[in-house]
Amino acid sequence: MWGGVIIMNYELKNKGLTIVDIISWVAGLLVGGWLLFALFFNIYNVPSSSMEPLLEVGDKVLVRKVRFGELVLQRNDIIVFQEANQNLIKKIVGLPGDEVKYNLTHVFVNGVLVVQGAKKVQAIAHQELKAENDINSELNTAEYEVILKAKRFLLEGDRDTFQTVTLQSNEYFVLGENFSDSTDSRFFGAIQDSDIIGKALLVHKQGANWKLLTP
């Protein structure tokens, strides 16, 4: 064993390298690789059931950051974005220029029904009450703001009344896969491209390998 180490050290010295040089070189590569990864990508933990069954609580997704280089977003892409200082993950259903007509149970894009589902207001009402009675304990400010937006939406007249918007050049309409249990653009409106963190590319579920994320 020691003979092999001596021979290896002798060969490295003949090449002008030492063990320390090799370790430093490898460490530099690892640090540089990690910094490059962090520049363009991020790992996001799914925090809620709003994207089930596609994404479940605790799943990890690899996100390609949108602010570095050109990243073209398309319909049905899964994105991570900021809403009221909280990171959310949803699916794009409306693109810039689209006309979106929606209420709590139906969403039409350019006249085509893209999703419909049953009302599930009880969970939202429960969250409202929880936020109002316990804002300084379990709920942070960002969560409270999202809930207040949902509450204002629900209190504005008939819940079945449709709203129609034409998305601006920097706007996207997003929904949760779990349509009946998701706080999304039906409540807080279209999101702006400046709020988008990135596009989800891969998913890692417990006990499984990383795989492509396809809606």
LINJOPE-V466840 format. One record per residue. N is the residue number from 1. RES is the residue in one small letter. SS is DSSP state (H for helix, E for strand, C for the rest). PSI is psi in degrees with one decimal (999 if undefined). NEAR is the number of other ideal C-beta (glycine too) atoms within 8 Angstrom. Layout:
N,RES,SS,PSI,NEAR
N,RES,SS,PSI,NEAR
This chain:
1,m,C,-53.2,4
2,w,H,-31.4,5
3,g,H,-39.6,6
4,g,H,-39.2,7
5,v,H,-41.4,8
6,i,H,-44.2,8
7,i,H,-43.9,8
8,m,H,-43.2,8
9,n,H,-36.7,10
10,y,H,-42.0,8
11,e,H,-40.0,8
12,l,H,-39.5,12
13,k,H,-37.4,9
14,n,H,-28.5,6
15,k,C,5.4,6
16,g,C,16.4,4
17,l,C,151.1,7
18,t,C,169.3,8
19,i,H,-40.8,7
20,v,H,-40.1,6
21,d,H,-44.4,9
22,i,H,-44.1,10
23,i,H,-42.4,8
24,s,H,-39.8,8
25,w,H,-45.4,8
26,v,H,-43.0,8
27,a,H,-39.6,8
28,g,H,-40.9,8
29,l,H,-43.2,8
30,l,H,-45.3,8
31,v,H,-44.1,8
32,g,H,-40.4,8
33,g,H,-40.4,8
34,w,H,-41.6,8
35,l,H,-39.8,8
36,l,H,-41.0,8
37,f,H,-47.1,8
38,a,H,-24.8,8
39,l,H,-35.8,8
40,f,H,-17.9,9
41,f,E,164.3,11
42,n,E,154.0,10
43,i,E,128.2,8
44,y,E,131.5,11
45,n,E,127.1,7
46,v,C,120.4,13
47,p,C,-13.3,4
48,s,C,178.2,6
49,s,C,10.4,8
50,s,C,-16.3,14
51,m,C,11.8,16
52,e,C,147.7,9
53,p,C,-3.2,5
54,l,C,-47.9,8
55,l,C,133.3,12
56,e,C,161.8,10
57,v,C,129.5,7
58,g,C,-13.9,7
59,d,C,152.2,12
60,k,E,138.8,10
61,v,E,142.9,17
62,l,E,122.3,13
63,v,E,126.4,14
64,r,E,115.3,10
65,k,E,140.6,12
66,v,C,-18.9,12
67,r,C,-7.7,4
68,f,C,111.3,6
69,g,C,178.3,4
70,e,C,129.6,3
71,l,C,106.7,9
72,v,C,123.1,4
73,l,C,138.9,12
74,q,C,165.6,7
75,r,C,139.6,7
76,n,C,1.0,8
77,d,C,144.2,10
78,i,E,125.0,15
79,i,E,155.8,17
80,v,E,134.1,13
81,f,E,170.6,12
82,q,E,133.9,9
83,e,E,117.8,9
84,a,C,45.6,10
85,n,C,21.9,6
86,q,E,134.4,11
87,n,E,126.5,8
88,l,E,158.7,10
89,i,E,125.2,13
90,k,E,177.8,15
91,k,E,137.6,13
92,i,E,125.4,15
93,v,E,-21.5,13
94,g,E,131.1,14
95,l,C,164.1,10
96,p,C,132.2,9
97,g,C,-17.0,6
98,d,C,149.4,11
99,e,E,122.4,10
100,v,E,125.1,16
101,k,E,126.6,9
102,y,E,157.0,12
103,n,C,-161.6,10
104,l,C,-25.4,8
105,t,C,-13.5,8
106,h,E,143.2,9
107,v,E,123.4,14
108,f,E,135.9,11
109,v,E,118.0,12
110,n,C,39.7,6
111,g,C,-2.6,6
112,v,E,127.7,6
113,l,E,118.4,7
114,v,E,-23.5,7
115,v,E,147.5,9
116,q,E,151.5,7
117,g,C,170.8,7
118,a,C,152.1,5
119,k,C,143.3,8
120,k,C,77.2,8
121,v,C,-19.4,9
122,q,H,-41.9,6
123,a,H,-38.8,8
124,i,H,-43.7,13
125,a,H,-39.5,8
126,h,H,-42.4,8
127,q,H,-37.9,10
128,e,H,-48.8,11
129,l,H,-41.1,8
130,k,H,-41.0,10
131,a,H,-41.3,13
132,e,H,-34.6,7
133,n,H,-18.8,6
134,d,H,37.0,9
135,i,C,-32.2,8
136,n,C,3.6,3
137,s,C,-80.0,5
138,e,C,-29.6,4
139,l,C,132.9,10
140,n,C,174.0,6
141,t,H,-39.7,6
142,a,H,-45.6,9
143,e,H,-40.4,11
144,y,H,-40.5,11
145,e,H,-43.1,11
146,v,H,-43.3,14
147,i,H,-39.7,14
148,l,H,-38.1,9
149,k,H,-42.5,11
150,a,H,-40.9,14
151,k,H,-44.7,10
152,r,H,-40.0,8
153,f,H,-44.5,10
154,l,H,-27.6,10
155,l,H,-7.4,5
156,e,C,81.9,5
157,g,C,-151.5,4
158,d,C,127.3,4
159,r,C,-20.7,9
160,d,C,-6.1,7
161,t,C,131.5,7
162,f,C,144.6,8
163,q,E,143.8,7
164,t,E,129.8,8
165,v,E,146.7,9
166,t,E,120.0,8
167,l,C,132.6,14
168,q,C,174.9,7
169,s,C,-16.8,5
170,n,C,20.0,7
171,e,E,149.0,12
172,y,E,144.8,15
173,f,E,124.1,17
174,v,E,148.6,13
175,l,E,157.4,14
176,g,C,148.4,12
177,e,C,-36.7,13
178,n,C,74.8,11
179,f,H,-38.2,10
180,s,H,-3.4,8
181,d,H,51.7,9
182,s,C,133.5,12
183,t,C,110.7,10
184,d,C,-154.2,12
185,s,H,-17.3,14
186,r,H,-25.2,9
187,f,H,-47.2,10
188,f,H,4.9,12
189,g,C,-176.0,6
190,a,C,150.5,12
191,i,E,156.1,14
192,q,E,153.2,9
193,d,H,-25.9,10
194,s,H,-16.3,5
195,d,H,-8.4,9
196,i,E,126.5,13
197,i,E,-44.3,12
198,g,E,-179.7,14
199,k,E,131.3,11
200,a,E,127.1,15
201,l,E,-42.8,9
202,l,E,155.2,10
203,v,E,142.8,13
204,h,E,115.2,11
205,k,C,153.8,7
206,q,C,129.8,5
207,g,C,11.3,3
208,a,C,168.2,6
209,n,C,166.2,4
210,w,C,140.3,6
211,k,E,162.6,8
212,l,E,139.2,6
213,l,C,110.7,12
214,t,C,118.7,3
215,p,C,999,7
